[in-house]
């Protein structure tokens, strides 16, 4: 009987309070405001960006990094600190370019596919004030600022000497390496290098990476680098992490791709790059008249590289390059 009485008294109290709220809009507004404040006081469930603890860079990537800093040092420029975050972005992008080819149609080499833990991006079509491809580092790594990229591609597996020589020979790429042109007066505080098969890229940042440099392949394991969001996370599932960058498609060629990789390589000495296709014949004639009868243009997507010598013998190519360099500043070796 006491329990029934208490229950009835409770219902009456609630009804009376509800009537008061209906009569006084100010009380109702106050209650709603308290609910809003309470909701905002809860911690945000923010997804933490992370780099797998097993991420490493190769000796080849480290060598390209050192070559860039050696080049800068010769001109009294400070070395750029190597960044684990930007290396991870670079590694992701070269694999995405190789396996999924987002650079189709109007999309160029700075584009990203829909096959990884990032938003797909067609550059420059998707670029606008609120949506930038240069935000990729902070999209899926702990790096909190923009990064800027230069890319290299060739028909066969990348040759490091060709990469650095090509970047040095083209004003647009060289401006990144030397802080000239658009980047005059800027200071690079972080750099990331990625190399995979036909592609190489470098990402430059103007903010230091607090997570430091990456480890080399074969070095001792390191803890996963991540934001400390204060949220208890579930233990990772076994297997390859999503952040292992890009799903690698199975080889269905029956060994043809491997055979092609070991086919004979031809070496070209390039003296001019990024020549409009319509002007390439004129340049070929110019260099032939200068005494280089093997001059030819190597064309791709409306642009051409001008070669003055070619051979299947790497030693011969290097010897000829040494002779040609004094005549043509920036001459470099390209293999195909």
C-alpha positions in Angstrom: 0.0 0.0 0.0 2.9 2.4 0.9 4.6 1.5 -2.5 1.4 2.3 -4.4 1.0 5.6 -2.6 4.6 6.7 -3.3 4.3 5.8 -7.0 1.1 7.9 -7.2 2.8 10.9 -5.4 5.7 10.6 -7.9 3.4 10.7 -10.9 1.6 13.8 -9.5 5.0 15.6 -9.0 6.1 14.9 -12.6 2.7 16.1 -14.0 2.9 19.3 -11.9 6.4 20.0 -13.1 5.4 19.4 -16.7 2.5 21.9 -16.3 4.9 24.5 -14.9 7.2 24.0 -17.9 4.3 24.5 -20.3 3.2 27.7 -18.5 6.7 29.1 -18.4 8.6 29.0 -21.8 11.7 30.3 -20.0 12.0 27.2 -17.9 11.7 25.0 -21.0 14.4 27.0 -22.7 16.7 26.6 -19.7 16.2 22.8 -19.6 17.0 22.6 -23.4 20.1 24.7 -22.9 21.3 22.4 -20.1 20.9 19.4 -22.4 23.0 21.1 -25.1 25.8 22.0 -22.6 25.8 18.5 -21.3 26.1 17.1 -24.8 29.1 19.4 -25.6 30.9 18.4 -22.4 31.3 14.8 -23.7 34.7 14.0 -25.2 34.7 14.0 -29.1 35.1 10.5 -30.5 37.9 11.6 -32.9 39.5 8.9 -35.1 43.2 8.8 -34.5 45.5 8.8 -37.5 48.4 6.4 -37.1 51.4 4.9 -38.8 52.0 1.1 -38.4 54.8 0.2 -36.1 56.2 -2.0 -38.8 56.6 0.8 -41.3 60.1 1.2 -42.7 61.8 2.9 -45.6 64.2 1.2 -47.9 68.0 1.8 -48.4 67.1 3.1 -51.8 64.7 5.7 -50.4 67.3 6.8 -47.8 69.9 7.1 -50.5 67.7 9.5 -52.5 67.0 11.5 -49.4 70.8 11.9 -48.8 71.4 12.9 -52.4 68.8 15.7 -52.1 70.5 17.0 -48.9 74.0 16.7 -50.5 72.8 18.8 -53.4 71.4 21.4 -51.0 74.6 21.4 -48.9 76.7 22.3 -52.0 74.7 25.6 -52.2 74.9 26.3 -48.5 71.2 25.3 -47.9 70.4 23.5 -44.6 69.5 19.8 -44.8 65.8 18.9 -44.5 64.8 16.6 -41.6 63.4 13.3 -42.7 59.8 12.8 -41.6 58.2 9.4 -40.8 54.7 10.9 -41.5 55.7 12.3 -44.9 57.6 9.1 -45.8 54.4 7.2 -45.1 52.4 9.5 -47.3 55.0 9.2 -50.1 55.1 5.4 -49.8 51.3 5.3 -50.0 51.2 7.4 -53.0 53.8 5.7 -55.2 52.0 2.3 -54.5 48.6 3.8 -55.3 50.0 5.3 -58.6 51.6 1.9 -59.5 48.7 -0.4 -58.7 45.6 1.8 -59.3 46.7 4.6 -61.8 44.5 7.4 -60.5 46.3 9.6 -63.1 43.7 9.1 -65.8 42.0 11.6 -68.1 42.3 15.1 -66.7 43.8 13.7 -63.4 47.6 14.0 -63.1 50.3 12.3 -61.0 49.2 14.1 -57.8 45.8 12.3 -57.9 44.7 9.5 -55.5 42.4 6.5 -56.1 39.6 5.2 -53.9 41.6 2.2 -52.8 43.1 3.3 -49.6 42.4 5.0 -46.2 42.0 8.4 -47.8 39.5 10.3 -49.9 39.9 9.9 -53.7 41.2 13.0 -55.3 41.5 14.1 -59.0 44.2 16.8 -59.2 43.7 19.6 -60.3 40.0 19.1 -61.0 39.0 18.6 -57.4 41.2 21.4 -56.0 39.4 24.3 -54.4 39.7 26.6 -51.4 38.3 24.0 -49.0 39.5 20.8 -50.6 43.2 20.4 -51.3 45.3 17.5 -52.3 48.1 18.9 -50.2 46.0 18.1 -47.1 46.7 14.4 -47.6 49.4 14.2 -44.9 46.9 15.4 -42.1 44.1 13.2 -43.6 45.7 9.9 -42.7 48.9 10.5 -40.7 49.8 12.4 -37.5 51.4 15.3 -39.5 49.2 18.4 -38.8 50.1 20.6 -41.8 50.1 20.6 -45.6 52.6 18.7 -47.6 53.8 19.5 -51.2 54.8 16.8 -53.7 57.0 16.2 -56.7 56.7 13.0 -58.7 59.0 11.0 -61.0 58.0 8.2 -63.4 59.8 6.1 -66.0 58.9 3.0 -68.0 61.0 0.6 -65.9 62.1 0.3 -62.3 63.3 3.6 -61.0 67.0 4.4 -61.2 67.9 6.8 -58.3 70.5 8.7 -60.3 67.9 9.4 -63.0 65.4 10.7 -60.4 67.7 13.3 -58.8 69.2 14.4 -62.2 65.7 14.8 -63.7 64.5 16.8 -60.7 67.6 19.0 -60.8 67.2 19.6 -64.6 63.6 20.9 -64.5 63.0 24.3 -63.0 59.7 23.4 -61.4 61.1 20.4 -59.5 64.4 22.1 -58.8 62.6 24.9 -57.1 61.4 22.4 -54.4 64.9 21.0 -53.9 66.6 24.5 -53.7 63.8 26.7 -52.3 63.8 28.9 -55.4 61.0 30.4 -57.5 57.6 30.0 -55.7 59.4 28.5 -52.7 61.9 31.3 -52.3 62.1 32.4 -48.7 60.3 29.3 -47.4 62.0 26.8 -45.2 61.4 23.1 -45.4 61.2 21.5 -42.0 60.2 18.0 -43.1 60.6 15.7 -46.1 59.3 12.3 -47.1 60.6 9.9 -49.8 58.7 7.1 -51.5 60.0 4.7 -54.2 58.1 1.8 -55.8 58.7 0.2 -59.1 58.3 2.9 -61.8 57.5 5.8 -59.4 59.4 8.0 -57.0 58.1 11.0 -55.1 59.1 13.5 -52.4 56.8 15.3 -50.0 57.9 18.6 -48.5 56.5 20.2 -45.3 57.0 23.6 -43.6 56.3 22.3 -40.1 58.5 19.9 -38.2 57.3 16.3 -37.7 57.2 15.7 -33.9 57.4 12.0 -34.6 60.8 12.3 -36.1 62.4 10.2 -38.9 61.4 6.7 -40.0 63.4 3.5 -39.4 65.2 1.6 -42.1 64.2 -1.9 -43.2 65.8 -4.4 -40.9 66.0 -2.0 -37.9 64.4 -2.9 -34.5 60.6 -2.7 -34.2 59.2 0.6 -33.0 55.9 1.5 -31.3 53.0 2.6 -33.4 53.0 6.4 -33.8 49.6 7.9 -33.1 47.7 10.8 -31.7 46.9 10.6 -28.0 43.2 11.1 -28.1 42.5 9.9 -24.6 40.1 7.3 -26.0 40.5 3.7 -25.2 40.9 1.9 -28.5 40.1 -1.7 -29.3 43.1 -4.0 -29.9 44.0 -4.1 -33.6 42.9 -7.1 -35.6 45.4 -9.6 -36.7 46.7 -9.5 -40.3 48.0 -6.7 -42.5 46.8 -3.3 -41.2 44.7 -1.1 -43.5 47.5 1.4 -43.3 49.8 -1.0 -45.0 48.9 1.5 -47.6 47.4 -0.1 -50.7 45.9 -3.4 -51.6 48.3 -5.1 -54.0 46.4 -6.9 -56.7 47.4 -10.5 -57.5 49.6 -11.1 -60.5 47.4 -12.7 -63.1 50.0 -12.3 -65.9 51.3 -15.9 -65.5 54.9 -14.6 -65.0 54.9 -12.2 -68.0 55.4 -9.2 -65.7 58.4 -10.7 -64.1 59.9 -11.7 -67.5 59.4 -8.1 -68.8 61.2 -6.7 -65.7 64.3 -8.7 -66.6 64.3 -7.8 -70.3 67.1 -5.8 -71.7 67.2 -2.1 -70.6 68.2 0.7 -72.9 69.9 3.8 -71.5 69.3 7.3 -72.9 71.3 10.5 -72.1 68.6 13.2 -71.7 69.6 16.9 -72.3 66.2 18.5 -72.3 62.9 17.6 -70.6 59.3 18.7 -70.6 59.5 19.9 -74.3 56.1 20.4 -76.0 55.6 17.6 -78.5 55.1 20.0 -81.3 58.6 21.4 -80.7 60.4 18.1 -80.2 61.4 17.6 -83.9 63.0 21.0 -84.0 65.1 20.2 -80.9 66.1 16.8 -82.3 67.3 18.5 -85.5 69.2 21.1 -83.5 71.1 18.4 -81.5 71.8 16.3 -84.6 73.3 19.4 -86.3 75.5 19.8 -83.2 77.1 16.4 -83.9 74.8 14.0 -82.1 73.3 11.8 -84.9 71.5 9.5 -82.4 69.3 12.3 -81.1 65.7 11.5 -80.7 62.6 12.5 -78.7 60.9 10.3 -76.1 57.3 11.4 -75.9 54.5 10.9 -73.3 51.2 12.7 -72.8 52.1 15.6 -75.1 55.6 16.2 -73.6 59.0 15.0 -74.8 62.5 14.4 -73.4 65.3 14.9 -75.9 68.0 12.2 -75.9 71.4 12.6 -77.6 72.7 9.1 -77.1 71.4 5.6 -76.4 72.9 2.3 -75.6 72.2 -1.1 -73.9 75.5 -0.9 -72.0 75.2 1.0 -68.7 79.0 1.4 -68.4 79.1 3.0 -71.9 76.2 5.2 -71.1 77.9 6.5 -67.9 81.1 7.1 -69.8 79.3 9.1 -72.5 77.3 11.0 -69.8 80.6 12.1 -68.3 81.8 13.5 -71.7 78.5 15.2 -72.5 77.8 16.9 -69.1 80.4 19.7 -69.7 78.6 20.5 -72.9 75.0 20.3 -71.7 74.4 21.3 -68.1 71.9 19.1 -66.4 72.3 16.1 -68.7 71.1 12.9 -67.0 70.7 9.2 -67.6 67.3 7.7 -68.3 66.7 4.0 -68.6 63.8 2.4 -70.5 
